[in-house]
Amino acid sequence: MADIEPNWEWYRSFLKVLETGSLSAAGREMGLTQPTVGRHIENLESTLGLKLFVRSFDGFSPTDGALELKPYAAAIAANSAALRRAASSQGKEVRGTVRLTASEVISVEVLPPILAALRHRHPELRVELVLSNKADDLLQREADIAVRMFRPAQDALVAKRLGSIELGLHAHQSYLAVHGAPKSVDALADHTLIGFDQESAYVRNVLKQIPWLSRAALALRTDSDLAQLAAIRAGFGIGICQVALAARDDALVRLLPRQFALKMETWVAMHEDLRASPRCAVTFAALVAGLGAYIRS
């Protein structure tokens, strides 16, 4: 291995080629030419003394060595982004960039007015919103603040429990006008059901509580909560959505509330080192207040 320390841009290109599978696609997304990305990969391979990619019929395939390096390069990327966010917000004023992650439905349906009010109060604040149902790692600084539907386990986090969001079965009036409303859980077998595709850890936990909701019984399967919500609104069938969210639309009808109700804990969390950061403190407080009001509605 050479004594030269790899340039950060080489790692950035490495991660983007891993993601896209080609030099040209990576270059387009990074605003670089294909030859430039190629040189970055060659320089990184030469410096590390390691072959990272092999050309295949459909692009660039990572070697085992590249896959082993991926989490370390991702950590460098996360720390670099966190450093830039921190540098942009120096001083006592609320300014700079805060990176926030939340689930699809919360990000699209609940957070916009909360963030709009926050921006109105602090016009120099910038928000990076990551729509993800995954648990982005706050300890690795992949995000500054996270809205999570489970209790954060890490000791180095500041976490605030906001309460529980209730989930229920819902259908659009247009669907019920044609098919009628089920009178019992057993009657759902005769209806068009909307639900998950892949069994995640969360889905497996839900299935323990409602074993009748099997994948085979679903007429529409998708792991996108937004797609499920859109299908319910379109009258496709019966699905699960947040009760407070459905209550905003008179055309959505809750079904079997006594037989079916799930509780989803809601938390806001950030790294304890960010407690003194004005940009993170005001954003954290706004999320606690706004999401708390949504849960209580």
One Martini backbone bead per residue (centre of mass of N, CA, C, O) as a GRO file, in nm:
protein
  297
    1MET     BB    1   0.098   0.035   0.021
    2ALA     BB    2   0.072   0.352   0.005
    3ASP     BB    3   0.154   0.665   0.174
    4ILE     BB    4  -0.087   0.788   0.061
    5GLU     BB    5  -0.358   0.975   0.125
    6PRO     BB    6  -0.668   0.957   0.056
    7ASN     BB    7  -0.898   1.116  -0.113
    8TRP     BB    8  -1.219   1.199  -0.055
    9GLU     BB    9  -1.321   1.195  -0.355
   10TRP     BB   10  -1.261   0.897  -0.396
   11TYR     BB   11  -1.469   0.790  -0.197
   12ARG     BB   12  -1.713   0.922  -0.326
   13SER     BB   13  -1.689   0.769  -0.593
   14PHE     BB   14  -1.697   0.487  -0.478
   15LEU     BB   15  -1.987   0.505  -0.360
   16LYS     BB   16  -2.131   0.579  -0.629
   17VAL     BB   17  -2.052   0.323  -0.786
   18LEU     BB   18  -2.182   0.128  -0.591
   19GLU     BB   19  -2.472   0.246  -0.633
   20THR     BB   20  -2.484   0.253  -0.970
   21GLY     BB   21  -2.257   0.065  -1.143
   22SER     BB   22  -2.119   0.333  -1.275
   23LEU     BB   23  -1.938   0.594  -1.403
   24SER     BB   24  -2.153   0.765  -1.548
   25ALA     BB   25  -2.369   0.776  -1.324
   26ALA     BB   26  -2.185   0.893  -1.109
   27GLY     BB   27  -2.111   1.152  -1.262
   28ARG     BB   28  -2.393   1.273  -1.293
   29GLU     BB   29  -2.455   1.293  -0.978
   30MET     BB   30  -2.168   1.465  -0.923
   31GLY     BB   31  -2.069   1.647  -1.173
   32LEU     BB   32  -1.891   1.446  -1.345
   33THR     BB   33  -1.679   1.284  -1.529
   34GLN     BB   34  -1.598   0.974  -1.620
   35PRO     BB   35  -1.285   0.999  -1.613
   36THR     BB   36  -1.272   1.114  -1.326
   37VAL     BB   37  -1.392   0.874  -1.180
   38GLY     BB   38  -1.186   0.671  -1.286
   39ARG     BB   39  -0.939   0.805  -1.149
   40HIS     BB   40  -1.035   0.777  -0.860
   41ILE     BB   41  -1.037   0.468  -0.859
   42GLU     BB   42  -0.744   0.423  -0.941
   43ASN     BB   43  -0.615   0.581  -0.706
   44LEU     BB   44  -0.738   0.412  -0.479
   45GLU     BB   45  -0.626   0.139  -0.564
   46SER     BB   46  -0.326   0.223  -0.555
   47THR     BB   47  -0.316   0.321  -0.257
   48LEU     BB   48  -0.443   0.043  -0.134
   49GLY     BB   49  -0.384  -0.219  -0.302
   50LEU     BB   50  -0.686  -0.256  -0.445
   51LYS     BB   51  -0.944  -0.421  -0.588
   52LEU     BB   52  -1.282  -0.289  -0.645
   53PHE     BB   53  -1.339  -0.356  -0.959
   54VAL     BB   54  -1.538  -0.521  -1.211
   55ARG     BB   55  -1.610  -0.573  -1.529
   56SER     BB   56  -1.930  -0.605  -1.667
   57PHE     BB   57  -2.207  -0.633  -1.868
   58ASP     BB   58  -2.366  -0.414  -1.643
   59GLY     BB   59  -2.081  -0.302  -1.529
   60PHE     BB   60  -1.983  -0.254  -1.195
   61SER     BB   61  -1.827  -0.483  -0.977
   62PRO     BB   62  -1.774  -0.559  -0.665
   63THR     BB   63  -1.559  -0.652  -0.449
   64ASP     BB   64  -1.493  -0.778  -0.149
   65GLY     BB   65  -1.320  -0.537  -0.065
   66ALA     BB   66  -1.530  -0.315  -0.123
   67LEU     BB   67  -1.749  -0.420   0.074
   68GLU     BB   68  -1.565  -0.389   0.327
   69LEU     BB   69  -1.522  -0.068   0.286
   70LYS     BB   70  -1.801   0.072   0.281
   71PRO     BB   71  -1.860   0.151   0.587
   72TYR     BB   72  -1.608   0.337   0.609
   73ALA     BB   73  -1.682   0.534   0.383
   74ALA     BB   74  -1.958   0.612   0.502
   75ALA     BB   75  -1.842   0.736   0.761
   76ILE     BB   76  -1.683   0.958   0.624
   77ALA     BB   77  -1.929   1.093   0.491
   78ALA     BB   78  -2.088   1.155   0.749
   79ASN     BB   79  -1.866   1.327   0.889
   80SER     BB   80  -1.838   1.538   0.668
   81ALA     BB   81  -2.131   1.638   0.677
   82ALA     BB   82  -2.133   1.712   0.979
   83LEU     BB   83  -1.907   1.919   0.964
   84ARG     BB   84  -2.053   2.116   0.771
   85ARG     BB   85  -2.297   2.169   0.951
   86ALA     BB   86  -2.139   2.281   1.193
   87ALA     BB   87  -1.989   2.510   1.039
   88SER     BB   88  -2.263   2.659   0.941
   89SER     BB   89  -2.348   2.715   1.281
   90GLN     BB   90  -2.177   2.921   1.398
   91GLY     BB   91  -2.294   3.037   1.685
   92LYS     BB   92  -2.598   3.165   1.838
   93GLU     BB   93  -2.743   3.143   1.594
   94VAL     BB   94  -3.000   3.033   1.384
   95ARG     BB   95  -2.816   2.825   1.169
   96GLY     BB   96  -2.799   2.627   0.903
   97THR     BB   97  -2.780   2.267   0.908
   98VAL     BB   98  -3.036   2.013   0.932
   99ARG     BB   99  -3.062   1.661   0.981
  100LEU     BB  100  -3.353   1.471   0.892
  101THR     BB  101  -3.532   1.175   1.007
  102ALA     BB  102  -3.814   0.991   0.857
  103SER     BB  103  -4.082   0.870   0.770
  104GLU     BB  104  -4.278   0.890   0.508
  105VAL     BB  105  -4.547   0.984   0.636
  106ILE     BB  106  -4.435   1.194   0.829
  107SER     BB  107  -4.282   1.364   0.612
  108VAL     BB  108  -4.544   1.424   0.425
  109GLU     BB  109  -4.804   1.459   0.640
  110VAL     BB  110  -4.665   1.618   0.910
  111LEU     BB  111  -4.397   1.804   0.883
  112PRO     BB  112  -4.434   2.054   0.695
  113PRO     BB  113  -4.573   2.259   0.899
  114ILE     BB  114  -4.349   2.245   1.109
  115LEU     BB  115  -4.116   2.342   0.919
  116ALA     BB  116  -4.245   2.605   0.824
  117ALA     BB  117  -4.256   2.741   1.104
  118LEU     BB  118  -3.954   2.719   1.162
  119ARG     BB  119  -3.858   2.886   0.916
  120HIS     BB  120  -4.009   3.147   0.990
  121ARG     BB  121  -3.842   3.187   1.261
  122HIS     BB  122  -3.571   3.061   1.088
  123PRO     BB  123  -3.440   3.173   0.790
  124GLU     BB  124  -3.129   3.036   0.831
  125LEU     BB  125  -3.253   2.760   0.808
  126ARG     BB  126  -3.165   2.427   0.716
  127VAL     BB  127  -3.319   2.134   0.556
  128GLU     BB  128  -3.264   1.781   0.579
  129LEU     BB  129  -3.480   1.535   0.436
  130VAL     BB  130  -3.518   1.193   0.530
  131LEU     BB  131  -3.677   0.927   0.375
  132SER     BB  132  -3.711   0.676   0.632
  133ASN     BB  133  -3.753   0.339   0.778
  134LYS     BB  134  -3.485   0.354   0.883
  135ALA     BB  135  -3.214   0.341   1.123
  136ASP     BB  136  -3.050   0.594   1.150
  137ASP     BB  137  -2.724   0.676   1.254
  138LEU     BB  138  -2.648   0.900   1.500
  139LEU     BB  139  -2.358   0.815   1.587
  140GLN     BB  140  -2.261   0.848   1.268
  141ARG     BB  141  -2.406   1.112   1.147
  142GLU     BB  142  -2.645   1.066   0.931
  143ALA     BB  143  -2.794   1.235   1.154
  144ASP     BB  144  -2.921   1.461   1.388
  145ILE     BB  145  -3.234   1.384   1.359
  146ALA     BB  146  -3.495   1.158   1.487
  147VAL     BB  147  -3.785   0.986   1.387
  148ARG     BB  148  -3.925   0.729   1.595
  149MET     BB  149  -4.094   0.390   1.638
  150PHE     BB  150  -3.878   0.367   1.876
  151ARG     BB  151  -3.659   0.302   2.124
  152PRO     BB  152  -3.370   0.421   2.184
  153ALA     BB  153  -3.063   0.248   2.288
  154GLN     BB  154  -2.860   0.462   2.303
  155ASP     BB  155  -2.680   0.649   2.541
  156ALA     BB  156  -2.583   0.905   2.342
  157LEU     BB  157  -2.886   0.995   2.356
  158VAL     BB  158  -3.146   1.220   2.298
  159ALA     BB  159  -3.476   1.137   2.427
  160LYS     BB  160  -3.833   1.171   2.327
  161ARG     BB  161  -4.140   1.089   2.435
  162LEU     BB  162  -4.471   1.145   2.277
  163GLY     BB  163  -4.609   0.866   2.226
  164SER     BB  164  -4.896   0.721   2.056
  165ILE     BB  165  -4.976   0.594   1.750
  166GLU     BB  166  -5.269   0.518   1.595
  167LEU     BB  167  -5.387   0.224   1.436
  168GLY     BB  168  -5.605   0.152   1.151
  169LEU     BB  169  -5.876   0.060   0.977
  170HIS     BB  170  -5.927   0.156   0.624
  171ALA     BB  171  -6.168   0.323   0.402
  172HIS     BB  172  -6.324   0.422   0.132
  173GLN     BB  173  -6.634   0.512   0.037
  174SER     BB  174  -6.618   0.388  -0.250
  175TYR     BB  175  -6.566   0.099  -0.150
  176LEU     BB  176  -6.812   0.067   0.048
  177ALA     BB  177  -7.039   0.115  -0.167
  178VAL     BB  178  -6.970  -0.171  -0.306
  179HIS     BB  179  -6.874  -0.379  -0.045
  180GLY     BB  180  -6.883  -0.285   0.221
  181ALA     BB  181  -6.871  -0.350   0.565
  182PRO     BB  182  -6.713  -0.510   0.795
  183LYS     BB  183  -6.820  -0.693   1.098
  184SER     BB  184  -6.541  -0.851   1.101
  185VAL     BB  185  -6.242  -1.000   1.086
  186ASP     BB  186  -6.336  -1.248   0.920
  187ALA     BB  187  -6.465  -1.066   0.683
  188LEU     BB  188  -6.190  -0.977   0.544
  189ALA     BB  189  -6.163  -1.225   0.347
  190ASP     BB  190  -6.388  -1.068   0.145
  191HIS     BB  191  -6.161  -0.855   0.096
  192THR     BB  192  -5.961  -0.587   0.000
  193LEU     BB  193  -5.615  -0.591   0.069
  194ILE     BB  194  -5.360  -0.390   0.229
  195GLY     BB  195  -4.987  -0.426   0.225
  196PHE     BB  196  -4.721  -0.596   0.256
  197ASP     BB  197  -4.426  -0.761   0.131
  198GLN     BB  198  -4.198  -0.759   0.336
  199GLU     BB  199  -4.055  -0.911   0.628
  200SER     BB  200  -4.005  -0.730   0.874
  201ALA     BB  201  -3.959  -0.674   1.200
  202TYR     BB  202  -4.218  -0.510   1.230
  203VAL     BB  203  -4.411  -0.703   1.085
  204ARG     BB  204  -4.364  -0.948   1.269
  205ASN     BB  205  -4.475  -0.807   1.521
  206VAL     BB  206  -4.761  -0.755   1.408
  207LEU     BB  207  -4.834  -1.058   1.343
  208LYS     BB  208  -4.856  -1.142   1.641
  209GLN     BB  209  -5.126  -0.966   1.675
  210ILE     BB  210  -5.216  -1.026   1.347
  211PRO     BB  211  -5.225  -1.327   1.190
  212TRP     BB  212  -5.445  -1.271   0.957
  213LEU     BB  213  -5.217  -1.084   0.811
  214SER     BB  214  -5.135  -1.214   0.538
  215ARG     BB  215  -4.979  -1.207   0.240
  216ALA     BB  216  -5.189  -1.387   0.081
  217ALA     BB  217  -5.437  -1.174   0.152
  218LEU     BB  218  -5.309  -0.967  -0.043
  219ALA     BB  219  -5.377  -0.750  -0.320
  220LEU     BB  220  -5.168  -0.532  -0.202
  221ARG     BB  221  -4.806  -0.505  -0.227
  222THR     BB  222  -4.616  -0.286  -0.003
  223ASP     BB  223  -4.342  -0.101   0.161
  224SER     BB  224  -4.503   0.158   0.109
  225ASP     BB  225  -4.684   0.373   0.296
  226LEU     BB  226  -4.771   0.571   0.074
  227ALA     BB  227  -4.896   0.362  -0.117
  228GLN     BB  228  -5.107   0.258   0.078
  229LEU     BB  229  -5.250   0.529   0.125
  230ALA     BB  230  -5.322   0.581  -0.172
  231ALA     BB  231  -5.498   0.326  -0.205
  232ILE     BB  232  -5.708   0.398   0.003
  233ARG     BB  233  -5.792   0.674  -0.127
  234ALA     BB  234  -5.870   0.522  -0.413
  235GLY     BB  235  -6.040   0.247  -0.334
  236PHE     BB  236  -5.901  -0.038  -0.337
  237GLY     BB  237  -5.917  -0.077  -0.005
  238ILE     BB  238  -5.799  -0.223   0.289
  239GLY     BB  239  -5.614  -0.046   0.550
  240ILE     BB  240  -5.335   0.084   0.721
  241CYS     BB  241  -5.359   0.376   0.937
  242GLN     BB  242  -5.352   0.672   1.073
  243VAL     BB  243  -5.597   0.809   1.256
  244ALA     BB  244  -5.525   1.115   1.248
  245LEU     BB  245  -5.496   1.123   0.938
  246ALA     BB  246  -5.779   1.013   0.852
  247ALA     BB  247  -5.946   1.243   1.003
  248ARG     BB  248  -5.895   1.463   0.769
  249ASP     BB  249  -6.083   1.255   0.599
  250ASP     BB  250  -6.416   1.198   0.536
  251ALA     BB  251  -6.372   0.948   0.326
  252LEU     BB  252  -6.248   0.808   0.569
  253VAL     BB  253  -6.299   0.486   0.723
  254ARG     BB  254  -6.332   0.334   1.015
  255LEU     BB  255  -6.261  -0.009   1.110
  256LEU     BB  256  -6.292  -0.200   1.371
  257PRO     BB  257  -6.189  -0.051   1.648
  258ARG     BB  258  -6.225  -0.285   1.869
  259GLN     BB  259  -6.060  -0.515   1.703
  260PHE     BB  260  -5.861  -0.274   1.581
  261ALA     BB  261  -5.543  -0.176   1.740
  262LEU     BB  262  -5.248   0.016   1.711
  263LYS     BB  263  -4.931   0.095   1.863
  264MET     BB  264  -4.695   0.376   1.803
  265GLU     BB  265  -4.416   0.472   1.900
  266THR     BB  266  -4.280   0.809   1.970
  267TRP     BB  267  -3.963   0.963   1.875
  268VAL     BB  268  -3.703   1.194   1.967
  269ALA     BB  269  -3.360   1.215   1.836
  270MET     BB  270  -3.017   1.285   1.957
  271HIS     BB  271  -2.715   1.379   2.000
  272GLU     BB  272  -2.570   1.499   2.286
  273ASP     BB  273  -2.360   1.697   2.137
  274LEU     BB  274  -2.620   1.879   2.014
  275ARG     BB  275  -2.754   2.041   2.250
  276ALA     BB  276  -2.580   2.323   2.196
  277SER     BB  277  -2.721   2.347   1.926
  278PRO     BB  278  -2.933   2.567   1.791
  279ARG     BB  279  -3.043   2.413   1.541
  280CYS     BB  280  -3.117   2.151   1.705
  281ALA     BB  281  -3.283   2.261   1.942
  282VAL     BB  282  -3.519   2.392   1.778
  283THR     BB  283  -3.595   2.140   1.618
  284PHE     BB  284  -3.656   1.953   1.849
  285ALA     BB  285  -3.878   2.130   1.979
  286ALA     BB  286  -4.066   2.139   1.729
  287LEU     BB  287  -4.116   1.834   1.713
  288VAL     BB  288  -4.233   1.789   1.990
  289ALA     BB  289  -4.473   1.984   1.958
  290GLY     BB  290  -4.595   1.893   1.681
  291LEU     BB  291  -4.618   1.583   1.732
  292GLY     BB  292  -4.774   1.601   1.995
  293ALA     BB  293  -5.026   1.735   1.869
  294TYR     BB  294  -5.087   1.510   1.668
  295ILE     BB  295  -5.128   1.279   1.876
  296ARG     BB  296  -5.363   1.443   2.039
  297SER     BB  297  -5.584   1.474   1.795
   0.00000   0.00000   0.00000
